[in-house]
Amino acid sequence: MAHVGQFVDAVRQVASGGTVMDPDVIAQLLARRRADQPLAALTPREREVLGLMAEGRSNAAIASRIVVTEKAVSKHINSVFAKLGLPPSNDDNRRVMAVLAYLRA
């Protein structure tokens, strides 16, 4: 019976000029949108490191700023490269490519 009540409420809402969207459909649309965004896969710490890279900070400066070791910063940066699909290359500077992805997002 609860579904019938929801259906009747939805019909009334549409009849009065409103719209009705299934919550599951909305969740799927939002999840797809997040997946389309290149930075969606990054953790908050990785986004923070990438933001500091975009400010032109060195690994040492980033480490000092977020109070971790340079080795930890290097691991975060390598994870960013991997998640953004930036493999090692002789032709491209991955750091610059990652910052460009950050600026586009």
Secondary structure, 3 states (H helix, E strand, C coil): CHHHHHHHHHHHHHHCCCCCCCHHHHHHHHHHHHHHCHHHHCCHHHHHHHHHHHCCCCHHHHHHHHCCCHHHHHHHHHHHHHHCCCCCCCCCCHHHHHHHHHHHC
